[in-house]
Amino acid sequence: MSKTQAVQKEESQFYFDQDAADRPIRFIEKFCTLTGDDPGAPFNMLDYQKQMVRKAFGWKWKKDGFRKHMYNYLEIPKKNGKSELLSALGIYLLMADGEKGAEIYACAGDKEQARIIFDAARQMVEQNEWLSERLEVWKNSIVYPKGKSFFKVLSADAATKHGPNIHALLFDELHVQPNSSLWDTLVKGIAARNQPQVWAITTAGIKNTFAHEKHLYAKKLQDGVIENPYWNVKIYSADEKDDPLSVETWKKANPAYGITVKKRFFESEKLLIEQSPSELSAFQRLHLNIWTGTEKSWEILQYWEKCNKGPVSIEGNKGKECFGGVDLSSKRDFTAAAYLFPANTQEFTFADNEELELFLTYWLPEEAYMKKIKGQEVGYQQWRADGLLKTTPGDVLDYGFVKNDITEKSTKVRLLKVAFDPWNSADIQPKLSMEGVETETYNQTIKYLSPPTKELERLVVGGFLNHGGNPVLHWNIGNAVIIEDSSRNVRPKKRNKEAKIDGLAATLNALGLYLVAKHEASIDTGPILTFI
C-alpha cells in the first residue's frame, strides 16, 4: 500500500479530535510536577512526549468515537523521561479520562521497578493541593473515590493472577521480561473495556528474547511493513552504522539530549568506552537504543602488542609481592597459573595507574601434548621449548606437579594469595595450605568475573600491563568472546567448544584478588566481593 493510499484509508475510518489529544497534556502540565532532581517543578512535557500522547488520545474511530489506539509502544534510551511520563499518564487515566471504576496498574520487570512509576505518581499527588484533595494516597494504591477507581502496583506473581479489569496498563522496561507470560496474562485484562490503554515503554535489550520480538513487530509497524491500527508506535534509536561516540548520534537517539539527558554524562561514557571497549555494547543498548547480542568480539587484541614491554620472569620479580590465579581444567587438558606483580616496586601501591607485570605457566599431559603436535595445532612445540608449557607423564594431569610448581615459586616471590576456580580444587588447596601458601576460592559467575575483566581491559588499553609477549596468553585472548548481562556485567567465554582460554581465566582470578586488596587498601569497611 502506498503512503497516499494509507492516508486515504486512515481518513475514511478515523478522525482526529484535537481537544481529546490536548486534554491529557493540559492536565499533566497543570497538575503534575516533576519528582527527580527538581521535585515540585512544573511538568513541562517534552515535544516527543506531546507527540506520542496526542496520537494516543486524539485519533478515534468514526464508527463509534472510541480511541483508535489501544497499545502505545515507546522505545527510547534511558533518562529521556519515559517513567515519569507513565506516572503522570497514570494519574490522568485514573481520574480525568471519564472512565468509571478505572483500574490502573503499574507493572515492570519486578515490583521494585514498578514502584518507580507508582511512587513518582504518589509524589506528584502529594506535591499538588488540588490532586491531594481528590485522591487518597496509600502505600500501594492511589484511590479516586468519586470515580470508584484506583491505581496500583502489580506484584511479581501477577502472572498467576487472572481477573483484573484493566483500563490502563503501564508496563515499564519491557526488555527485562524473561518471557511473554506476564505480558500475555495482563493484556487479556483489557478485554472488557471500551477504550483501554496499554503503555509499553522500554529501552533496547538483548536480541532473541520476548522483548526483542515485540521490538521487531513494532519496527515493522513504524516502517509501514505491516498495519495494525490499534498500535501507536515510536522508536528512537541510532543505527548500528552510526558512530556511537559522536554527538550527532547521541542527539539522534535521545530526543531529550541536553535537557534530561546530560551532555557531561555522555562525555564521561565516551571516555570510559575508550578505556574499556567492552562497555560499548551496554552504552549502545541503554543510551543509543540499539539491540545487542549476548556475545561480541573482544576488542582488547588491537591494544595487546603495546603491552609487550619486555620479558617477564619469576627470577626477574624475585622478592616482589604477587597475587596468583589458577584455572584447573580437565586432567586431560590445559591447566594454567598466573602471577601478577607490581612492575616498578617491590610492593603493590594500588594506585589507579599502577603498572603491573603478568607471568604465566601452563601444563598439559604428555599424551595430550603428543596428539596436539601430531595435529599440528598452533605452536605447542615452541611453547614447551621456551618453558611456557610444561608436560606431565601419562594421559592425565597430575595436580601434584602444579602444587609443587606453585610452592617452589612461593620461595622466590612473596605470594600473598592464590585464587582458584572452585571446580576440582578441593584437593590441591589444602595441600598448598600445608606448604604455607594461602589460597582462596574465587566465584566464577559473571558478577564476580566482571570487575577483573574490565580491569584487564583498562590495563591493556591504558598500557599499564606488561605481559611479556606471552604467545599462549595471546592465543587465549583470541579464543575469547565477551558476554554481557542486563546489569552491564561482562566476562569472557570460549569462542567455540574447542577454544582454549585457560590462561585468561587464571589471569582474571589473580586480578580479582588484586582488586579486592585494592579496595581494602582504600577503605576500612572490608571487601566489596565475597568469596564462596
Secondary structure, 3 states (H helix, E strand, C coil): CCHHHHHHHHHHHEEECHHHHHHHHHHHHHHCECCCCCCCCECCCCHHHHHHHHHHHHEEECCCCCECCCEEEEECCCCCCHHHHHHHHHHHHHHCCCCCCCEEEEECCCHHHHHHHHHHHHHHHHCCHHHHHHCEECCCEEEEHHHCEEEEECCCCHHHCCCCCCCEEEEECHHHCCCCHHHHHHHHHHCCCCCCEEEEEECCCECCCHHHHHHHHHHHHHHCCCCCCCEEEEECCCCCCCCCCCHHHHHHHCCCECCCECHHHHHHHHHHHHHCCCHHHHHHHHHCCCCECCEEECHHHHHHHHHCCCCCCCHHHCCCEEEEEEEECCCCCCEEEEEEEECCCCCCCCCCCCCEEEEEEEEEEHHHHHHHHHCCCCCHHHHHHCCCEEEECCCCCCHHHHHHHHHHHHCCCEEEEEEECCCCCCCHHHHHHHCCCCEEECCCCHHHHHHHHHHHHHHHHHCCEECCCCHHHHHHHHCEEEEECCCCCEEEEECCCCCCCHHHHHHHHHHHHHHHHHHHHHCCCCCCCCCC
